[in-house]
Amino acid sequence: MRMKMDNAFYVEPIGIAGGLALWWNNEVKLSVMHHDKNLIDTVISINGEPEWFGTFIYVPPYEEEKQEFWERLGTLRDNANVKWCIMGDTNVVASPSKKYGGAPFDYNNAKWYHEFLERSILMEIQSKGGTYT
């Protein structure tokens, strides 16, 4: 399958770790405001509709970096009353009932995630089976 996208933005990996990529077509007006190894922060308008903020994330898989990431992400829209959608890999299991096998449920990781959502006045929208992540 070939993706037919007109535009792209990349955050290069560090060594063999990380890297982010974002593709979009010309119906989408997208401006990158900030990026680092774990996020691409954008302003988006689709087909001339009002602008909103889109932040594409890959939360660090390392325990010692997760809390700092959620705190930093929360400062992007401090006290701003704006439309904001965050998409990507949170690297978090939000509740013990969602955990199947592997390592034990990580209460700290879930706590940091839920604190971020509460502080930012955001809610989680589940997605399943999409073509692209």
Secondary structure, DSSP 8 states (H G I E B T S, - for coil): -----SEEEEE--BTTB--EEEEE-TTEEEEEEEEETTEEEEEEEETT---EEEEEEE--SSHHHHHHHHHHHHGGGTT----EEEEEE-----SGGG--SSS---HHHHHHHHHHHHHHT-------S-S--
